[in-house]
Amino acid sequence: MAYETLLYEVADEIATITLNRPAKMNAYTAEMGREMAEAMLQADRDRSARVVIMTGAGERAFCAGADMSMFASNIKTREQHGNVDEGRGGGISLPVIMRNLSKPTIAAINGYALGVGCTMTLLFDVRIASDNAKLGVIFPRVGLMSELGSSYLMPRLIGLSRTAEMMLTGRQYTAQECLAMGLVSQVVPAAELKAKSRELASDMLQCSPFSLAMTRKALYQGLEGNLESAMQFEGFALEKCYVSPEHKEYVSAFLEKRKPDFGKLRK
């Protein structure tokens, strides 16, 4: 389907979703929120895609935060009519959608990722940043607070103290600072970001799609459970993997000294 604020394309089994308002540094709008939710659902349904990458159009920003015109409109609407839907997925919870995807996701952070542009990246499995990227939870500086489940996710990624520093100062952090605290897993030259993110996606494509889906589910369930519940799910999922066509294909390929073809099992 066609989108107004982003681009959706699939090549080599990789779906790329590009926030596409480069003249506004890909500033977030209500429509973008709705379209992000729909694009993620589309990618999950898309049988031609096995990995999802999100990035921003242009060289300056992944997403420099919310569009101030949206805030101005919201203030006016609230003053006149009360609460207003800011379009964080248009009634569809983006964090819930992202948590329940069956495919791995990568945020390729090119340039500024501020406010919602920062917190939305926490929903992705892996974050790679360009060396000119800057991330910041700037909400308190504009009289707001963070959202998209970031108060739950960020402490689990980088610890409470680091999260408190970011969220209680509203500072912007360089890509290298984010790498040091574990907020991103790689920092690469800006010119190499696209290639590096696709290289990582290609590594994921070497894996069984079913195994990736089960592993991804286990990881996120592990954030909320305990050792016993984790082991219980692992046992359940591993048994499913043992009898999957993908495991059989890998064993056959190994014995036949060829590369496994997981793609043929999905046709």
C-alpha positions as CSV (number, residue, x, y, z in Angstrom):
1,M,0.0,0.0,0.0
2,A,1.0,3.6,-0.5
3,Y,2.0,5.8,2.5
4,E,2.2,9.6,2.9
5,T,5.0,9.8,5.5
6,L,7.1,6.8,4.9
7,L,8.4,4.5,2.2
8,Y,8.1,0.7,2.2
9,E,10.2,-1.5,0.0
10,V,11.4,-5.1,0.0
11,A,14.6,-6.3,-1.6
12,D,16.5,-9.6,-1.0
13,E,14.0,-10.6,1.7
14,I,14.6,-7.4,3.7
15,A,11.8,-5.0,4.2
16,T,13.0,-1.4,4.6
17,I,10.7,1.2,6.2
18,T,12.0,4.8,5.7
19,L,10.6,7.7,7.6
20,N,10.1,10.1,4.7
21,R,9.8,13.8,5.8
22,P,13.4,14.8,5.1
23,A,12.6,18.5,4.8
24,K,11.3,18.3,8.4
25,M,14.1,16.1,9.6
26,N,11.5,13.2,9.6
27,A,9.6,14.9,12.4
28,Y,6.9,12.6,13.9
29,T,3.2,13.4,13.1
30,A,0.0,11.6,14.0
31,E,-0.2,10.3,10.5
32,M,3.3,8.9,10.7
33,G,2.4,7.1,13.9
34,R,-0.6,5.4,12.2
35,E,1.5,4.5,9.2
36,M,4.4,3.1,11.2
37,A,1.9,0.7,12.9
38,E,0.4,-0.3,9.6
39,A,3.8,-0.7,7.9
40,M,5.0,-3.0,10.7
41,L,1.9,-5.1,10.4
42,Q,2.4,-5.2,6.6
43,A,6.0,-6.3,7.0
44,D,5.0,-9.1,9.4
45,R,2.4,-10.3,6.9
46,D,4.7,-9.9,3.9
47,R,5.9,-13.4,2.8
48,S,8.7,-11.8,0.7
49,A,10.3,-10.2,3.8
50,R,12.1,-12.0,6.6
51,V,13.9,-9.0,8.4
52,V,12.7,-5.4,8.9
53,I,14.9,-2.3,8.9
54,M,13.7,1.2,9.8
55,T,15.7,4.3,8.9
56,G,15.1,7.9,8.1
57,A,15.3,9.7,4.7
58,G,18.1,12.2,4.2
59,E,21.4,12.6,5.9
60,R,20.4,14.7,8.9
61,A,18.0,12.8,11.0
62,F,16.4,9.4,11.7
63,C,13.6,11.3,13.4
64,A,14.2,14.6,15.2
65,G,11.2,14.4,17.4
66,A,7.6,15.4,17.1
67,D,6.5,18.0,14.7
68,M,5.8,21.2,16.7
69,S,2.8,22.0,14.6
70,M,1.2,18.8,15.9
71,F,1.8,19.9,19.5
72,A,0.4,23.3,18.7
73,S,-2.7,21.7,17.2
74,N,-3.1,19.4,20.2
75,I,-2.9,22.3,22.7
76,K,-5.6,24.1,20.8
77,T,-7.8,21.0,20.5
78,R,-7.4,20.2,24.3
79,E,-8.3,23.7,25.2
80,Q,-11.4,23.6,23.1
81,H,-12.6,20.0,23.4
82,G,-10.5,18.2,26.1
83,N,-8.3,15.1,25.4
84,V,-7.1,14.4,21.9
85,D,-5.6,11.3,20.2
86,E,-2.0,12.1,19.2
87,G,-2.0,9.3,16.8
88,R,0.5,7.0,18.5
89,G,-0.4,4.2,16.1
90,G,-4.0,5.5,15.6
91,G,-5.4,3.4,18.4
92,I,-3.1,0.5,17.7
93,S,-0.4,0.1,20.2
94,L,2.9,0.3,18.4
95,P,4.9,-1.3,21.3
96,V,2.5,-4.2,21.4
97,I,2.7,-4.6,17.6
98,M,6.5,-4.6,17.8
99,R,6.7,-7.0,20.7
100,N,4.5,-9.5,18.9
101,L,6.2,-9.4,15.4
102,S,7.5,-12.7,14.1
103,K,10.4,-11.2,12.3
104,P,13.6,-9.5,13.7
105,T,13.9,-5.7,13.5
106,I,16.8,-3.3,13.1
107,A,16.8,0.4,13.7
108,A,19.4,2.1,11.4
109,I,19.7,5.4,13.2
110,N,21.1,8.1,10.8
111,G,21.5,11.4,12.5
112,Y,19.3,12.9,15.1
113,A,16.9,10.6,17.0
114,L,15.3,12.8,19.6
115,G,12.1,12.5,21.8
116,V,9.8,10.0,20.1
117,G,12.6,9.5,17.5
118,C,14.7,8.1,20.3
119,T,12.0,6.1,22.2
120,M,10.7,4.4,19.1
121,T,14.1,2.8,18.5
122,L,13.8,1.0,21.8
123,L,11.1,-1.1,20.3
124,F,13.6,-2.6,17.8
125,D,15.6,-5.7,18.5
126,V,18.9,-4.1,17.4
127,R,20.0,-0.5,17.1
128,I,22.9,0.6,14.8
129,A,23.9,4.3,14.7
130,S,25.8,6.4,12.3
131,D,28.8,8.2,13.8
132,N,27.0,11.5,13.4
133,A,23.9,10.3,15.3
134,K,22.6,12.0,18.4
135,L,20.0,10.4,20.7
136,G,18.1,12.2,23.4
137,V,15.0,11.7,25.6
138,I,14.3,15.4,25.4
139,F,10.7,15.3,26.7
140,P,11.2,17.1,30.1
141,R,12.8,20.1,28.2
142,V,9.5,20.6,26.3
143,G,7.3,20.0,29.3
144,L,6.4,16.4,28.6
145,M,7.6,12.9,29.5
146,S,8.7,9.8,27.6
147,E,6.3,7.3,26.2
148,L,6.0,4.1,24.0
149,G,6.9,2.0,27.0
150,S,10.3,3.6,27.3
151,S,10.2,3.9,31.1
152,Y,9.9,0.1,31.1
153,L,12.3,-0.7,28.2
154,M,15.2,1.7,28.7
155,P,16.1,0.6,32.3
156,R,16.2,-3.0,31.0
157,L,18.6,-2.0,28.2
158,I,21.0,0.4,30.0
159,G,20.1,0.2,33.7
160,L,18.2,2.6,36.0
161,S,21.0,5.1,36.7
162,R,21.8,5.7,33.0
163,T,18.1,5.9,32.2
164,A,17.5,8.4,35.0
165,E,20.3,10.5,33.7
166,M,18.9,10.6,30.2
167,M,15.3,11.1,31.1
168,L,15.8,13.6,33.9
169,T,18.2,15.9,32.0
170,G,16.8,15.8,28.5
171,R,20.4,15.8,27.2
172,Q,21.5,14.7,23.8
173,Y,24.1,12.0,23.6
174,T,26.5,11.2,20.8
175,A,26.5,7.8,19.1
176,Q,29.8,6.8,20.9
177,E,28.2,7.7,24.3
178,C,25.2,5.5,23.4
179,L,27.5,2.7,22.4
180,A,29.4,2.9,25.7
181,M,26.1,2.6,27.7
182,G,24.8,-0.2,25.5
183,L,21.9,1.8,24.0
184,V,23.2,0.9,20.5
185,S,25.2,-2.2,19.5
186,Q,27.3,-0.6,16.7
187,V,28.4,2.8,15.5
188,V,29.5,3.0,11.9
189,P,30.5,5.8,9.5
190,A,27.3,7.5,8.1
191,A,28.2,6.4,4.6
192,E,28.3,2.8,5.6
193,L,25.1,2.7,7.8
194,K,22.8,1.3,5.1
195,A,25.3,-1.4,4.0
196,K,26.1,-2.4,7.6
197,S,22.4,-2.7,8.6
198,R,21.8,-4.8,5.5
199,E,24.8,-6.9,6.3
200,L,23.4,-7.6,9.8
201,A,20.0,-8.4,8.2
202,S,21.7,-10.8,5.8
203,D,23.3,-12.6,8.8
204,M,19.8,-13.0,10.2
205,L,18.6,-14.4,6.9
206,Q,21.0,-17.3,7.3
207,C,18.9,-18.4,10.2
208,S,15.7,-20.4,10.3
209,P,12.7,-18.0,10.3
210,F,10.8,-20.2,12.8
211,S,13.8,-20.3,15.1
212,L,14.2,-16.5,15.0
213,A,10.5,-16.1,15.8
214,M,10.7,-18.4,18.8
215,T,14.0,-16.9,20.0
216,R,12.6,-13.4,19.7
217,K,9.6,-14.4,21.7
218,A,11.7,-16.1,24.4
219,L,13.9,-13.0,24.8
220,Y,11.0,-10.6,25.4
221,Q,9.1,-13.1,27.6
222,G,12.3,-13.4,29.6
223,L,12.2,-9.7,30.4
224,E,9.0,-10.3,32.4
225,G,9.4,-13.8,33.7
226,N,11.9,-15.8,35.8
227,L,14.4,-18.6,35.2
228,E,11.8,-21.3,35.5
229,S,9.4,-19.7,33.1
230,A,12.2,-19.1,30.6
231,M,13.3,-22.7,30.8
232,Q,9.7,-23.9,30.4
233,F,9.2,-21.8,27.2
234,E,12.6,-22.8,25.8
235,G,11.7,-26.5,26.3
236,F,8.3,-26.0,24.5
237,A,9.9,-23.9,21.6
238,L,12.8,-26.2,21.2
239,E,10.6,-29.2,20.8
240,K,8.7,-27.3,18.1
241,C,12.0,-26.5,16.4
242,Y,13.1,-30.2,16.5
243,V,10.1,-31.2,14.4
244,S,10.1,-28.1,12.1
245,P,10.8,-28.4,8.4
246,E,13.5,-25.8,8.8
247,H,15.6,-28.0,11.2
248,K,15.2,-30.9,8.9
249,E,16.3,-28.8,5.9
250,Y,19.4,-27.7,7.8
251,V,20.4,-31.2,8.7
252,S,19.8,-32.5,5.2
253,A,21.8,-29.6,3.8
254,F,24.7,-30.2,6.1
255,L,24.9,-33.9,5.3
256,E,24.6,-33.1,1.5
257,K,27.3,-30.4,1.9
258,R,25.1,-27.6,0.5
259,K,23.7,-24.4,1.9
260,P,20.2,-24.7,3.5
261,D,17.4,-23.2,1.6
262,F,14.8,-22.0,4.1
263,G,13.1,-19.8,1.5
264,K,11.8,-22.8,-0.4
265,L,9.9,-23.9,2.7
266,R,7.9,-20.7,2.7
267,K,6.6,-20.9,-0.9
